[in-house]
Amino acid sequence: MNYSDLCTAMQVHKDLNALPAFRRTVVTIGSFDGVHAGHRRILDRVTALARQSDAESVVITFEPHPRTVLHPQDTSFKCIDTTAEKLALLAQTGVDHVVLAPFSAAFAAQTPETYVESFLLGLFHPRYIVIGYDHRFGRGRSADINFLRRYERDHDLEVVEIPAQEIDDIAVSSTKIRRAMESADILHANQLLGRPFEFSGTVVAGERIGRTIGFPTANLNINDPHKLIPPPGIYAARAHCAQGAFDAMLYIGDRPTIENPNHPGKTIEVNLLDFNGDLYGQTLRVQVIDFIRHDKKLNGLEELKAQIERDKMAIGYRLSAVGRRLSVVGDRLSVVGSGPSAVGDANSEANTPPQTNTPQPTADDPQPTPDSLQPTTDSRQPTTIAVVILNYNTRRHLEAYLPSVIAHSPGARVVVADNGSPDDSVAFLRDHYPGVEVIDLKTNYGFARGYNEALTQVKADVYVVLNSDVEVTAGWMEPILEAMAADPTIAVAQPKILAWREKDRFEYAGASGGWIDALGYPFCRGRIFHRRELDTGQYDAPSRCFWASGAAFFIRAELYHAFGGFDGDYFAHNEEIDLCWRLQRAGYSIWCFPQSVVYHLGGGTLEYESPRKVYLNFRNSLYSLLKNEPWGKLAWLIPARLVLDGLAGVRFLLKGQFRAIRAIVQAHFAFYATWSDTVRKRKEVAAIVAQYRIGPEERRGIYRGSIVFAHYARRIMRFSELRALNPES
């Protein structure tokens, strides 16, 4: 792309001595690095005022960036856009003129009076000057908007302030974008930019090693030393060249697998998918769409080739995902589709918490075999759905609730897997529902392993794990399936779950999306411990969460198998939290879509405070912590849980539930007795997460404080009250 082609309607001025004879202008001043959403709010104000007052719009920016002049020793500073890229983006905003004012130490040393009188007023004769509330200028940045307003009366000038509230509402800054890019959080950076981050370079000759393993790459030379480049790693990208636009694999790094002392330092290589041709000498424009993984050293070219094959599959998957959420219109992004908006949810990227480092496998960790389990979902293909109900000795539930599943699940396979029920459940199904597939497991494997056993016999694109005591409603699947089709990064989702006996109240198991606190205690939107809220529509917005309820659990089948399914040692309870945690560590997201509604009887297998359930909940929660939390956190978290679980025992003591106290003690003994086995699983999980990672770890649906303290000490009874106390949640 020739950037100058985009600037034909907009006039660009680089010589202050050759400016047009401006007489009536609307002026704004700034670096405009990135020309992001916040900048565009200001530029929209400028162009609107220009139309209203029959004036010309003028953007004054600087070349080079003032930071590089004022702090030349800071070589770490990089610009989001080159000057050419910035001009192309400004041209899209409809401004009439851009002035590239040469910035120098002498220019920065002007007094505020000289800057205003000789530069702004003398050269541009503005009718309006549009600036942010915190804009400063002149020697030592000593003057502000109030200084400018002294000139209003005598110069037919109006200074238009973009107030603090308006700028804060945008919640975008060039600094935030740079930080996101520097941490490889490409999706967040692109959202803040409102477009894909991009760079351009000239294709130069490389060592042609990629051709020998079937992946020829274009080696790029970036001419601008101040241009921001993402950190080392592998990225999903779109490459634009003279022959068109192509999906691409982008590599940035020092090629640790191919050590060559004659070619040290960082390289930028692009492999255009489905392209054959010569690119040497061309300028390649690369849009960075998403981060795939960090760079790592491999054992030779054969292992490198296998890894690149996996990267290619993951990139196709990610480009499909982002392509369905974000439509590239020119160089701007807009949210499309019926799935969750990238900017429309209170828990979306606008509130992204700091990323944490996911444990990486060591040389001693078992490595999963790279095989067909690599996620390759293409949501453009027809999707097969299997609703799978695990049954154990609950024919009464099948009689009561299965008819709703059959009536309201058009196009889905309905499967009942029986866990060796001693009652006549299997005979009942075969007599009364011959259209329902029955898997007779003949043994009670428990919930977790039972589903693992059953789902090996079910082929589908999406599994819906459904409790036998759930009544579904008309249209209950469509909102979730549409969202998952629109965004393949959604691994798991759940509907809103209301109580079957109190249909206006949230049900214990999942409510409107599962959360977890910093100590590993789960709760929900609509349910904190045993306090369940009335459903008044307060949590009806689709929302990312930490875990989805196993009572009505939508999951991509390939991901279920790739990540090992539920941990069979859990037997029941918390297994869905553990699986969701593993998926989030690999960059996938978990959602609740309350447009979908089901009613859950609850306690169909174990009553909520039965000693058996208490034991499983406490033990399995500790298992999940040891498998997924970093060692540094576990050093204080496990002792803290010992204390808090003891306090839970005191609560049971006050209620006279002595068997529950014993269950907590047994849970801790069982946890410590299986410590080495759980540590082994921890290593296996780390290897799987690294193998199938599609992006930075997702950390959504986490309350940063203690839900125990919030509920019992601060008397927080509603999820909405909790969020008000901790807005970073």
C-alpha positions in Angstrom: 0.0 0.0 0.0 1.2 3.5 -0.8 0.2 5.6 2.2 0.3 8.8 0.1 -2.6 7.5 -1.9 -4.8 7.9 1.2 -3.9 11.5 1.7 -5.0 13.0 -1.6 -7.9 14.9 -0.2 -6.0 16.0 2.9 -3.2 18.5 2.5 0.0 17.8 4.3 2.4 20.6 5.1 6.0 20.0 6.3 7.5 23.5 5.8 6.2 26.2 8.2 7.5 28.9 5.9 5.3 27.6 3.0 1.9 27.3 4.7 -1.3 28.4 3.0 -2.6 31.8 4.0 -5.0 30.4 6.7 -7.6 32.9 7.7 -10.3 30.9 9.6 -9.5 27.5 11.0 -10.4 24.9 13.6 -7.1 23.7 15.1 -6.1 20.9 17.4 -2.6 20.1 18.5 -0.9 16.8 19.7 1.3 13.9 18.9 -1.6 11.7 17.9 0.5 8.6 18.1 -1.7 5.7 17.1 -4.7 7.9 16.1 -6.7 5.8 18.5 -10.3 6.0 19.6 -9.5 8.8 22.0 -7.9 10.9 19.3 -10.8 10.3 17.0 -13.2 11.7 19.6 -11.2 15.0 19.4 -10.9 14.9 15.6 -14.6 14.3 15.3 -15.1 17.5 17.3 -12.7 19.4 15.1 -14.3 18.4 11.8 -17.8 19.1 13.2 -16.9 22.6 14.3 -15.3 23.2 10.9 -18.4 22.3 9.1 -20.6 24.4 11.4 -18.4 27.5 11.1 -17.5 27.1 7.4 -13.8 26.8 8.4 -10.9 24.6 7.6 -9.8 21.9 10.0 -6.1 21.7 10.8 -4.3 19.1 12.8 -0.9 20.2 14.1 1.4 17.4 15.0 5.1 17.0 15.3 8.0 15.3 13.6 9.9 13.7 15.1 7.9 12.7 18.2 8.7 15.2 21.0 9.7 12.3 23.3 12.7 11.4 21.1 13.9 15.0 21.2 13.4 15.8 24.8 14.7 12.4 26.1 17.2 11.2 23.5 18.9 8.9 26.0 15.7 6.9 26.3 16.1 4.4 23.5 13.3 2.2 24.8 10.6 4.6 23.6 8.8 3.5 20.4 6.1 5.1 18.3 2.9 3.2 17.6 2.8 4.6 14.0 5.4 5.9 11.6 4.7 9.4 10.2 3.4 7.8 7.0 1.1 5.6 8.9 -0.2 8.4 11.0 -0.9 10.6 8.0 -2.9 7.7 6.4 -5.0 7.3 9.5 -5.6 11.1 9.9 -6.7 11.2 6.2 -9.5 8.8 7.1 -10.9 11.2 9.7 -11.8 13.8 7.1 -9.5 16.7 8.3 -8.5 19.2 5.7 -4.9 19.9 6.7 -2.1 18.2 8.7 0.9 20.3 9.6 4.0 18.3 10.5 5.7 20.9 12.6 9.5 20.2 12.9 10.1 19.6 16.6 13.4 20.5 18.1 14.9 21.6 21.3 14.7 25.2 20.2 11.0 24.8 19.4 10.4 23.2 22.8 12.2 26.2 24.5 9.8 28.8 23.2 8.0 30.9 25.8 4.3 30.3 26.0 3.7 33.9 24.6 5.9 33.2 21.5 4.3 29.8 21.0 0.8 31.2 21.0 1.3 34.6 19.3 3.9 33.7 16.7 3.1 30.0 16.0 -0.6 29.4 16.7 -2.2 32.8 16.1 0.4 34.1 13.6 0.4 31.0 11.3 -3.1 29.6 11.6 -5.5 32.4 12.6 -7.8 29.9 14.4 -11.5 30.5 15.1 -11.4 27.5 17.5 -8.6 25.6 19.2 -9.7 22.2 20.4 -7.5 20.6 23.1 -7.8 18.3 26.1 -8.1 19.7 29.6 -4.6 18.7 30.5 -2.8 20.0 27.4 0.4 21.9 28.3 2.9 23.8 26.1 5.7 26.3 26.1 9.1 26.2 27.8 9.1 23.5 30.5 5.4 22.8 29.6 4.6 25.7 31.8 1.4 27.0 30.2 -2.1 25.3 30.0 -5.6 25.9 28.7 -6.2 28.9 31.0 -3.2 30.7 29.4 -4.7 30.2 26.0 -8.0 31.6 27.1 -6.4 35.0 27.7 -6.3 35.5 23.9 -10.0 34.7 23.3 -11.5 38.2 23.5 -8.9 40.0 21.4 -8.5 37.5 18.6 -12.1 36.3 17.9 -11.0 32.9 19.3 -12.8 30.2 21.3 -10.8 27.6 23.1 -12.8 24.3 23.2 -11.8 22.0 26.1 -12.3 18.3 25.9 -13.2 17.8 29.6 -11.6 15.3 32.0 -14.8 13.2 32.2 -15.1 12.8 28.5 -11.4 11.8 28.1 -11.6 9.4 31.0 -14.8 7.9 29.6 -12.8 6.9 26.5 -10.3 5.1 28.7 -7.8 4.9 25.9 -4.3 6.3 25.7 -1.2 5.8 23.6 0.6 4.6 26.7 -2.0 1.9 27.4 -1.6 0.7 23.8 2.2 0.6 24.0 2.0 -1.4 27.2 -0.5 -3.8 25.7 1.7 -4.3 22.7 4.9 -4.7 24.8 3.1 -7.5 26.8 1.9 -9.2 23.5 -1.8 -8.5 24.5 -2.6 -7.9 20.8 -6.4 -8.2 21.1 -6.5 -5.5 23.8 -4.1 -3.2 21.9 -6.2 -3.6 18.7 -9.4 -2.9 20.6 -7.9 0.3 22.0 -6.7 1.3 18.6 -10.0 0.4 16.9 -8.0 -1.3 14.2 -5.3 -3.9 13.8 -1.8 -2.7 14.8 0.4 -2.8 11.7 3.9 -2.1 10.4 5.6 -2.1 7.1 9.0 -3.3 5.8 10.9 -4.1 2.8 11.3 -7.8 1.9 15.1 -8.6 1.9 17.0 -11.8 1.2 17.4 -14.2 4.1 19.0 -17.6 4.6 16.2 -19.4 2.9 16.0 -22.0 5.7 12.2 -21.8 5.7 12.1 -23.1 2.2 13.9 -26.2 3.2 11.2 -27.2 5.6 8.2 -26.1 3.5 7.6 -22.7 5.0 9.2 -20.0 2.9 9.3 -16.7 4.7 9.6 -13.0 3.7 12.3 -11.4 5.8 11.4 -7.8 6.6 13.6 -4.8 7.1 12.0 -2.1 9.2 13.5 1.3 8.3 12.2 3.4 11.2 14.2 2.7 14.3 11.5 4.3 16.5 8.7 2.1 15.2 7.1 -0.1 17.8 7.4 -3.8 17.1 5.7 -6.6 19.1 7.9 -8.6 21.4 9.4 -11.9 20.3 6.9 -14.6 19.5 4.6 -16.1 16.9 1.5 -14.1 15.8 -1.5 -14.5 13.6 -1.4 -11.7 10.9 -2.7 -10.4 7.6 -0.1 -9.5 5.1 -0.7 -7.0 2.3 1.4 -7.0 -0.9 1.1 -6.1 -4.5 -0.6 -9.5 -5.2 -3.3 -8.9 -2.5 -4.0 -9.7 1.1 -3.1 -13.0 2.7 -3.5 -14.7 6.1 0.0 -15.0 7.5 2.2 -16.4 10.2 4.4 -13.7 11.7 7.6 -14.6 13.6 9.7 -12.1 15.6 12.8 -13.3 17.4 16.4 -14.3 17.3 15.7 -17.8 16.0 17.1 -19.8 18.9 16.7 -23.1 17.1 18.8 -22.0 14.2 21.9 -20.4 15.8 24.0 -18.5 13.2 26.7 -16.2 14.5 26.8 -14.5 11.1 23.2 -13.3 11.5 22.7 -12.3 15.1 19.9 -10.2 16.5 16.1 -10.0 16.0 14.5 -11.0 12.8 11.0 -10.4 11.4 9.7 -13.1 9.2 6.3 -13.5 7.5 5.0 -16.7 6.0 2.0 -15.9 3.7 -0.4 -18.8 3.8 -1.7 -20.0 0.4 0.7 -17.8 -1.6 3.3 -18.6 -4.2 5.4 -15.9 -5.7 8.4 -13.6 -5.4 8.2 -10.8 -2.9 11.8 -9.6 -2.9 12.1 -5.8 -2.9 8.4 -5.3 -2.2 7.0 -3.3 0.7 4.9 -5.7 2.8 2.3 -4.2 5.2 1.6 -6.5 8.1 -1.5 -6.3 10.3 -0.9 -8.1 13.6 -4.2 -9.8 14.6 -3.4 -11.9 17.6 -0.6 -13.5 19.7 -0.1 -17.2 19.4 2.9 -18.2 21.6 6.3 -17.2 22.9 9.4 -18.1 21.1 11.3 -21.2 22.3 14.3 -23.3 21.3 13.6 -26.6 19.7 15.7 -29.6 18.9 16.5 -29.2 15.3 14.7 -28.6 12.0 12.4 -31.5 12.2 11.0 -30.5 15.5 10.8 -26.9 14.3 8.9 -28.0 11.2 6.4 -29.9 13.4 6.0 -26.9 15.7 5.4 -24.6 12.7 2.7 -27.0 11.5 1.0 -26.7 14.8 1.4 -22.9 14.8 -0.2 -22.8 11.3 -3.2 -24.6 12.6 -3.5 -22.4 15.6 -3.2 -19.3 13.5 -5.9 -20.4 11.1 -8.1 -21.0 14.2 -7.3 -17.6 15.7 -7.8 -15.7 12.4 -11.2 -17.4 12.1 -12.0 -16.4 15.7 -11.0 -12.8 15.3 -12.4 -12.5 11.8 -15.8 -13.4 13.1 -15.8 -10.9 15.9 -14.0 -8.1 14.0 -14.8 -7.0 10.5 -11.9 -5.2 8.8 -13.4 -2.2 7.0 -10.5 -0.4 5.4 -8.2 -0.2 8.4 -10.9 0.2 11.1 -12.4 -2.5 13.2 -16.1 -2.8 14.0 -17.8 -5.4 16.1 -20.1 -7.7 14.2 -22.2 -10.8 14.7 -24.5 -11.9 17.4 -21.7 -13.1 19.7 -20.3 -11.2 22.7 -19.0 -7.8 21.8 -15.3 -7.0 22.2 -16.3 -3.7 23.8 -19.8 -4.1 25.0 -19.6 -6.1 28.2 -18.8 -4.9 31.7 -16.2 -7.8 31.9 -14.7 -7.3 28.5 -11.2 -6.2 27.5 -11.8 -2.6 28.7 -11.3 -4.1 32.2 -8.5 -6.4 31.4 -6.6 -7.2 34.6 -2.8 -7.6 34.5 -1.7 -10.8 32.8 0.0 -13.5 34.8 2.6 -15.9 33.6 1.4 -19.4 33.0 3.8 -22.1 34.1 5.7 -23.5 31.1 6.6 -27.2 30.9 10.2 -28.1 31.7 12.4 -30.6 30.0 11.1 -33.2 32.5 7.5 -32.5 31.9 5.6 -35.0 29.8 4.8 -33.5 26.4 1.5 -34.4 24.7 1.8 -35.9 21.3 1.0 -33.3 18.5 -1.8 -35.0 16.8 -5.4 -34.4 15.7 -6.3 -32.9 19.0 -4.9 -29.6 17.9 -8.0 -27.3 17.9 -9.1 -26.6 14.3 -12.7 -25.6 14.6 -14.0 -23.8 11.6 -17.3 -22.2 12.5 -18.2 -21.8 8.9 -18.8 -25.6 8.7 -22.1 -27.1 9.9 -22.0 -27.7 13.6 -23.3 -30.9 15.2 -24.6 -30.7 18.8 -24.9 -33.5 21.3 -26.9 -33.0 24.5 -25.4 -35.6 26.9 -27.2 -36.4 30.1 -25.4 -38.5 32.7 -27.9 -40.6 34.7 -27.5 -42.5 37.9 -30.6 -44.0 39.6 -32.8 -41.1 38.7 -35.5 -42.4 36.4 -37.8 -40.0 38.1 -35.8 -37.1 36.7 -35.7 -38.5 33.2 -39.5 -38.8 33.3 -39.9 -35.3 34.5 -37.3 -33.3 32.6 -36.3 -35.3 29.5 -39.4 -34.3 27.5 -38.4 -30.7 27.6 -35.0 -31.5 26.3 -36.4 -33.5 23.4 -39.0 -30.8 22.6 -36.7 -27.8 22.7 -33.4 -29.1 21.2 -34.2 -29.4 17.5 -31.3 -30.6 15.4 -29.3 -31.9 18.5 -28.6 -35.5 19.3 -29.9 -36.4 22.7 -27.8 -39.0 24.5 -28.3 -40.5 28.0 -25.2 -42.1 29.5 -26.2 -44.4 32.4 -23.7 -44.8 35.2 -24.7 -48.4 36.1 -28.0 -47.4 37.7 -29.6 -50.0 39.9 -33.1 -48.8 38.9 -34.8 -49.4 35.6 -33.6 -46.2 33.9 -32.1 -47.9 30.8 -35.2 -50.1 30.3 -37.4 -47.0 30.7 -35.5 -45.1 28.1 -35.5 -47.9 25.5 -39.3 -48.4 26.0 -40.4 -44.8 26.1 -37.8 -42.9 24.2 -36.4 -45.1 21.4 -35.1 -42.0 19.6 -32.8 -41.1 22.5 -29.3 -42.7 22.3 -28.4 -44.7 25.3 -24.8 -45.5 26.5 -24.9 -48.1 29.2 -21.6 -47.6 31.2 -22.7 -50.5 33.6 -20.5 -48.9 36.4 -20.9 -45.8 38.5 -17.9 -43.8 37.5 -19.1 -40.7 39.2 -19.9 -37.4 37.4 -16.4 -36.5 36.2 -15.1 -39.9 35.0 -18.6 -40.9 33.8 -18.7 -38.0 31.3 -15.1 -38.8 30.2 -16.1 -42.4 29.5 -19.4 -41.4 27.8 -18.0 -38.6 25.6 -15.4 -40.9 24.1 -18.4 -42.6 22.4 -20.0 -39.4 21.2 -18.9 -37.6 18.1 -20.0 -33.9 17.8 -18.6 -30.4 17.4 -20.2 -29.1 20.6 -21.1 -31.1 23.7 -23.9 -29.9 26.1 -23.3 -31.5 29.4 -26.7 -31.4 31.0 -27.9 -32.6 34.4 -30.8 -35.0 34.5 -32.8 -32.6 36.7 -32.8 -29.7 34.3 -35.8 -28.4 32.5 -34.9 -26.5 29.4 -37.0 -23.8 27.6 -37.8 -23.0 24.0 -34.7 -21.5 22.3 -32.4 -22.4 25.1 -29.5 -23.4 22.9 -29.6 -20.8 20.1 -28.0 -17.8 21.9 -25.1 -19.8 23.1 -24.5 -21.7 19.8 -24.7 -18.4 17.8 -22.1 -16.8 20.1 -19.8 -19.8 19.9 -20.1 -19.8 16.2 -19.3 -16.1 16.0 -16.2 -16.5 18.3 -14.3 -19.7 18.4 -12.2 -18.4 21.3 -15.3 -19.2 23.5 -14.5 -22.6 24.9 -17.3 -23.0 27.4 -20.6 -21.3 28.0 -23.7 -21.7 30.2 -27.3 -20.4 30.2 -28.9 -18.5 33.1 -29.8 -21.2 35.6 -32.9 -20.6 37.7 -34.4 -22.7 40.5 -37.1 -25.1 39.3 -39.1 -24.8 42.5 -38.7 -20.9 42.6 -38.5 -19.9 39.0 -37.9 -16.2 39.9 -34.8 -17.0 41.9 -31.3 -18.0 40.8 -30.3 -21.6 41.4 -27.3 -22.5 43.5 -25.3 -24.4 40.7 -24.2 -21.7 38.4 -26.8 -18.9 38.6 -25.7 -16.3 35.9 -22.1 -17.3 35.6 -19.5 -18.6 38.0 -16.8 -16.5 39.7 -14.0 -17.3 42.1 -12.2 -15.3 44.8 -8.4 -14.9 45.4 -8.5 -17.8 47.8 -10.2 -20.2 45.5 -13.7 -20.1 46.9 -16.4 -20.2 44.1 -19.6 -18.1 43.9 -21.8 -16.8 41.1 -23.6 -13.8 39.7 -26.8 -14.2 41.6 -25.5 -16.5 44.4 -23.0 -15.9 47.2 -22.5 -19.1 49.2 -26.1 -20.2 50.0 -27.6 -16.7 49.5 -29.6 -16.8 46.2 -31.0 -13.6 44.7 -34.3 -13.0 43.0 -33.9 -12.7 39.3 -35.1 -9.2 38.2 -33.0 -9.1 35.1 -30.0 -7.5 36.9 -27.6 -10.0 35.4 -29.1 -10.4 31.9 -26.1 -9.0 30.0 -23.8 -11.7 28.5 -20.7 -11.8 30.6 -17.4 -13.5 30.8 -16.9 -15.5 33.9 -14.4 -17.8 35.5 -16.4 -21.1 35.4 -19.6 -22.4 33.9 -22.0 -24.7 35.7 -21.8 -28.4 35.1 -25.5 -28.5 35.3 -25.8 -27.0 31.7 -22.3 -26.9 30.3 -21.6 -26.1 26.6 -18.1 -27.0 25.5 -16.3 -27.5 22.2 -15.8 -31.2 21.8 -12.2 -30.9 20.5 -11.2 -28.8 23.4 -12.8 -31.2 25.9 -10.7 -34.0 24.6 -7.5 -31.9 24.0 -7.5 -30.7 27.6 -8.2 -34.1 29.1 -11.9 -33.6 30.0 -12.9 -33.5 33.6 -10.4 -34.8 36.2 -11.8 -38.2 36.9 -10.4 -38.2 40.5 -12.8 -35.4 41.4 -15.7 -37.9 41.2 -18.2 -34.9 41.4 -18.2 -31.2 42.2 -15.7 -28.6 41.1 -14.6 -30.6 38.1 -16.1 -28.0 35.8 -14.2 -25.2 37.6 -10.9 -27.1 37.1 -11.5 -27.6 33.4 -12.5 -24.0 32.8 -9.4 -22.9 34.7 -7.2 -25.0 32.4 -8.9 -23.6 29.3 -8.5 -20.0 30.5 -4.8 -20.6 31.1 -4.5 -21.4 27.4 -6.2 -18.1 26.3 -9.8 -19.4 25.9 -12.8 -17.6 27.4 -15.8 -18.8 29.5 -19.2 -17.0 29.1 -22.7 -16.9 30.5 -25.5 -16.0 28.0 -28.6 -15.2 30.1 -30.8 -15.0 27.0 -30.8 -18.8 27.3 -32.7 -20.0 30.4 -33.0 -23.3 32.1 -34.5 -24.4 35.4 -32.5 -26.7 37.7 -34.1 -28.8 40.5 -30.7 -28.9 42.3 -29.5 -31.4 44.9 -30.6 -34.2 42.6 -27.7 -36.4 43.4 -26.4 -35.0 46.7 -28.0 -32.4 48.9 -26.0 -29.2 49.1 -24.8 -29.5 52.6 -24.5 -33.3 52.8 -21.2 -34.5 54.3 -20.3 -36.2 51.1 -20.7 -33.0 49.1 -18.9 -31.0 51.7 -16.0 -33.5 51.5 -15.8 -33.4 47.7 -16.1 -29.6 47.4 -13.4 -28.9 49.9 -11.0 -31.6 48.6 -11.5 -30.8 45.0 -11.1 -27.1 45.5 -7.7 -27.7 47.0 -6.9 -30.0 44.1 -7.7 -27.2 41.6 -5.5 -24.7 43.4 -2.5 -27.0 43.4 -2.9 -27.9 39.8 -3.4 -24.3 38.5 -2.0 -21.6 40.9 1.7 -20.5 40.7 4.0 -22.0 43.4 4.7 -18.5 44.9 1.0 -18.0 45.6 0.5 -21.6 46.9 3.1 -20.9 49.6 0.7 -18.7 51.4 -2.6 -19.8 49.9 -2.6 -23.4 51.2 -2.0 -22.3 54.9 -4.6 -19.6 54.5 -7.1 -22.2 53.2 -6.4 -24.4 56.1 -7.4 -21.6 58.5 -10.4 -20.5 56.5 -11.7 -24.1 56.0 -11.3 -24.4 59.8 -13.6 -21.4 60.2 -16.1 -23.1 57.9 -15.9 -26.0 60.4 -16.8 -23.6 63.2 -19.8 -22.5 61.2 -21.0 -26.1 60.8 -20.3 -26.6 64.6 -22.7 -23.7 65.4 -25.3 -25.3 63.2 -24.8 -28.7 64.9 -23.6 -30.3 61.6 -20.8 -32.5 63.1 -20.5 -34.8 60.2 -19.7 -31.8 57.9 -16.8 -30.9 60.2 -15.5 -34.4 59.9 -15.9 -34.1 56.1 -13.7 -31.0 56.0 -11.0 -32.7 58.1 -11.1 -35.8 55.8 -10.9 -33.5 52.7 -7.6 -32.0 53.9 -6.1 -35.3 54.8 -7.1 -36.7 51.4 -5.5 -33.7 49.7 -2.2 -34.0 51.5 -2.1 -37.7 51.0 -2.4 -37.3 47.2 0.0 -34.3 47.0 2.6 -36.0 44.8 -0.1 -37.3 42.4 -1.6 -33.9 42.1 1.9 -32.3 41.4 2.3 -34.8 38.6 -1.0 -33.7 37.2 0.1 -30.1 37.6 3.1 -30.8 35.2 0.8 -32.6 32.7 -1.6 -29.6 32.8 1.2 -27.2 32.2 2.3 -29.2 29.1 -1.2 -29.3 27.7 -1.7 -25.6 28.2 1.6 -24.8 26.5 0.7 -27.2 23.6 -2.7 -25.7 22.9 -2.2 -22.1 23.9 -3.9 -19.6 21.6 -3.1 -16.4 23.5 -2.3 -14.9 26.9 -3.9 -16.4 29.9 -7.5 -15.2 30.5 -8.1 -14.0 34.1 -11.8 -13.1 34.2 -14.4 -13.7 36.8 -11.9 -13.4 39.7 -12.8 -11.3 42.8 -9.5 -9.9 44.1 -10.5 -10.1 47.7 -12.0 -12.8 50.0 -15.6 -13.7 49.4 -15.7 -15.2 52.9 -14.7 -11.9 54.4 -17.0 -9.9 52.1 -20.0 -12.1 52.9 -19.6 -12.9 56.6 -17.8 -9.8 57.9 -19.1 -7.1 55.5 -22.5 -8.7 55.1 -22.4 -8.5 51.3 -25.5 -10.5 50.1 -25.7 -9.6 46.4 -23.1 -9.9 43.7 -23.8 -6.4 42.5 -22.9 -5.0 45.9 -19.6 -7.0 45.7 -18.8 -5.5 42.3 -19.4 -2.0 43.7 -16.8 -2.6 46.4 -14.3 -4.0 44.0 -14.7 -2.4 40.5 -11.6 -4.1 39.2 -13.4 -7.4 39.3 
